Amino acid sequence: MTTVLTPVARVLLRFGVTPDAVTVAGTVVVTALALTLLPLGHLLLGGLLIGFFVLLDSLDGVLARLSGQASRWGAFLDSTLDRVSDGAVFAGITLYFVLHPDVPYATWGAAAALACLALGGIVPYVRARAEAVGATAKNGFAERPDRLAIGIGPLAFTDAGLPMVAATTALTILAVASAVTVGQRMSTVRRQLVKVPQ
């Protein structure tokens, strides 16, 4: 992906665009798309556009390296705003089910999306808190790209004929995977910080 984004980053650099500006712009666009298109039921269009901008997520990092502006602040900003856009995506999915109660499995979908929204904030929080106390917690299988692909992909393609049960099942699997990831990370941190009696 870096190979594809490098020419784009070079063009942006010529126009004086900063990595932070790209980070903020990406978050604003994804958040706006998620909170308008998804609740209104434009699932395929919303999913494709959000997916496109999520693929561009590493553009700010490429631009930072090319410009020599890579910094801890940039990493912090990127990580923080990722949580904002992720939250917006799952809030948009939740709103879709709430605003369209006639959709098959709407209650199930809303509950699963809400669980994904809540757990999606806890997964990175556990990692951040672990690092704050001198431990590491990078394990688990519900990382950001996977979460977004599983969360929005099947739902988007219900507009193309995929049964809604596939989307709600995917959201449920994602919620369970996120909960398991939280448990795995907490267990990992405990092993690092607590001496188990022999």
C-alpha positions as CSV (number, residue, x, y, z in Angstrom):
1,M,0.0,0.0,0.0
2,T,2.9,2.3,0.7
3,T,4.1,2.0,-2.9
4,V,0.7,3.1,-4.1
5,L,0.4,6.0,-1.7
6,T,3.9,7.4,-2.1
7,P,3.2,9.3,-5.4
8,V,0.0,10.8,-3.8
9,A,2.0,11.9,-0.8
10,R,4.6,13.5,-3.0
11,V,1.9,15.6,-4.7
12,L,0.4,16.6,-1.4
13,L,3.9,17.6,-0.2
14,R,4.4,19.9,-3.2
15,F,1.2,21.7,-2.2
16,G,2.3,22.1,1.4
17,V,-0.2,19.6,2.9
18,T,0.9,18.4,6.3
19,P,0.5,14.9,7.8
20,D,-1.7,16.3,10.5
21,A,-4.0,17.9,8.0
22,V,-4.4,14.6,6.2
23,T,-5.2,12.8,9.5
24,V,-7.8,15.3,10.5
25,A,-9.4,15.5,7.0
26,G,-9.6,11.7,6.8
27,T,-11.3,11.5,10.1
28,V,-13.8,14.3,9.2
29,V,-14.7,12.6,5.9
30,V,-15.1,9.1,7.3
31,T,-17.1,10.4,10.3
32,A,-19.4,12.4,8.0
33,L,-19.9,9.5,5.6
34,A,-20.6,7.1,8.5
35,L,-23.1,9.3,10.2
36,T,-25.1,10.3,7.1
37,L,-25.0,7.6,4.5
38,L,-25.3,4.6,6.8
39,P,-28.2,5.8,8.9
40,L,-30.1,6.9,5.8
41,G,-29.7,3.4,4.4
42,H,-27.1,4.0,1.6
43,L,-25.2,1.0,2.7
44,L,-23.3,0.0,-0.4
45,L,-22.3,3.6,-1.3
46,G,-21.4,4.3,2.3
47,G,-19.4,1.1,2.7
48,L,-17.4,1.6,-0.5
49,L,-16.6,5.3,0.3
50,I,-15.7,4.5,3.9
51,G,-13.6,1.6,2.8
52,F,-11.8,3.8,0.3
53,F,-10.9,6.4,2.9
54,V,-9.9,3.8,5.4
55,L,-7.5,2.4,2.8
56,L,-5.9,5.9,2.7
57,D,-5.4,5.8,6.4
58,S,-1.7,5.3,6.1
59,L,-1.3,8.2,3.8
60,D,-0.5,10.6,6.7
61,G,2.3,8.2,7.8
62,V,3.8,8.1,4.3
63,L,3.6,11.9,4.1
64,A,5.2,12.3,7.5
65,R,8.2,10.0,6.5
66,L,8.7,11.8,3.2
67,S,8.6,15.2,4.7
68,G,10.6,14.3,7.8
69,Q,7.7,15.4,10.0
70,A,7.2,12.0,11.7
71,S,6.6,12.7,15.4
72,R,5.1,11.3,18.6
73,W,2.4,13.9,18.4
74,G,1.5,12.7,14.9
75,A,1.3,9.1,16.1
76,F,-0.8,10.2,19.0
77,L,-3.2,12.3,16.8
78,D,-3.6,9.5,14.3
79,S,-4.3,6.9,17.0
80,T,-6.8,9.2,18.8
81,L,-8.7,10.2,15.6
82,D,-8.8,6.5,14.5
83,R,-11.0,5.9,17.6
84,V,-13.3,8.8,16.5
85,S,-13.8,7.5,13.0
86,D,-14.2,3.9,14.2
87,G,-16.8,5.0,16.7
88,A,-18.6,6.9,14.0
89,V,-18.8,3.9,11.8
90,F,-20.3,1.7,14.4
91,A,-22.6,4.5,15.6
92,G,-23.8,4.8,12.0
93,I,-24.5,1.1,11.7
94,T,-26.4,1.2,15.0
95,L,-28.4,4.1,13.9
96,Y,-29.2,2.3,10.6
97,F,-30.8,-0.6,12.5
98,V,-32.6,1.8,14.9
99,L,-34.0,4.0,12.2
100,H,-35.0,1.0,10.0
101,P,-36.9,-1.3,12.5
102,D,-38.6,-3.1,9.5
103,V,-35.3,-4.5,8.3
104,P,-34.9,-8.2,9.2
105,Y,-33.0,-8.8,12.4
106,A,-33.0,-5.0,13.2
107,T,-32.9,-5.5,17.0
108,W,-30.2,-8.1,16.8
109,G,-28.2,-5.9,14.4
110,A,-28.5,-2.8,16.6
111,A,-27.5,-4.8,19.7
112,A,-24.5,-6.3,18.0
113,A,-23.4,-3.0,16.5
114,L,-23.7,-1.3,19.8
115,A,-21.6,-4.0,21.4
116,C,-19.0,-3.5,18.7
117,L,-19.1,0.3,19.4
118,A,-18.4,-0.2,23.1
119,L,-15.8,-2.9,22.8
120,G,-14.1,-1.1,19.9
121,G,-13.1,1.6,22.4
122,I,-12.0,-0.9,25.1
123,V,-9.6,-2.9,22.9
124,P,-7.2,0.0,22.3
125,Y,-7.7,1.3,25.8
126,V,-6.4,-1.9,27.3
127,R,-3.3,-1.7,25.1
128,A,-2.7,2.0,26.0
129,R,-3.2,1.4,29.8
130,A,-0.9,-1.7,29.6
131,E,1.8,0.4,28.1
132,A,1.2,3.1,30.7
133,V,2.0,0.7,33.5
134,G,5.0,-0.8,31.7
135,A,3.5,-3.8,30.1
136,T,2.6,-4.7,26.5
137,A,-0.8,-6.0,25.1
138,K,-0.7,-6.2,21.3
139,N,-2.2,-9.6,21.0
140,G,-5.8,-10.5,19.9
141,F,-7.6,-10.9,16.6
142,A,-9.8,-7.9,16.5
143,E,-7.5,-5.2,15.1
144,R,-8.7,-2.1,13.4
145,P,-8.7,-3.1,9.7
146,D,-10.3,-6.4,10.5
147,R,-13.0,-4.8,12.7
148,L,-13.9,-2.3,10.0
149,A,-13.9,-4.9,7.2
150,I,-16.0,-7.4,9.2
151,G,-18.3,-4.7,10.5
152,I,-19.2,-2.8,7.4
153,G,-18.4,-5.2,4.5
154,P,-21.3,-7.6,4.8
155,L,-23.7,-4.9,5.7
156,A,-22.8,-2.8,2.6
157,F,-23.4,-5.8,0.4
158,T,-26.9,-6.3,1.7
159,D,-27.8,-3.6,-0.9
160,A,-26.4,-6.0,-3.5
161,G,-28.5,-9.0,-2.3
162,L,-26.5,-10.4,0.6
163,P,-29.0,-11.6,3.3
164,M,-29.2,-9.3,6.3
165,V,-28.6,-12.3,8.5
166,A,-25.0,-12.4,7.1
167,A,-24.4,-8.8,8.3
168,T,-25.9,-9.3,11.7
169,T,-23.9,-12.6,12.2
170,A,-20.7,-10.8,11.1
171,L,-21.4,-8.0,13.7
172,T,-22.0,-10.6,16.4
173,I,-18.8,-12.5,15.6
174,L,-16.9,-9.2,15.7
175,A,-18.4,-8.3,19.1
176,V,-17.4,-11.7,20.5
177,A,-13.9,-11.4,18.9
178,S,-13.5,-8.0,20.5
179,A,-14.6,-9.3,23.9
180,V,-12.2,-12.2,23.6
181,T,-9.4,-9.8,22.6
182,V,-10.0,-7.7,25.7
183,G,-9.8,-10.8,27.8
184,Q,-6.6,-12.0,26.1
185,R,-5.0,-8.6,26.6
186,M,-6.0,-8.4,30.2
187,S,-4.6,-11.9,30.8
188,T,-1.4,-11.0,29.1
189,V,-0.9,-7.9,31.2
190,R,-1.7,-9.8,34.4
191,R,1.0,-12.4,33.6
192,Q,3.5,-9.6,33.0
193,L,2.6,-7.6,36.2
194,V,1.6,-10.2,38.8
195,K,3.9,-12.9,40.0
196,V,1.9,-16.0,40.2
197,P,2.8,-18.1,43.3
198,Q,4.7,-21.3,42.5
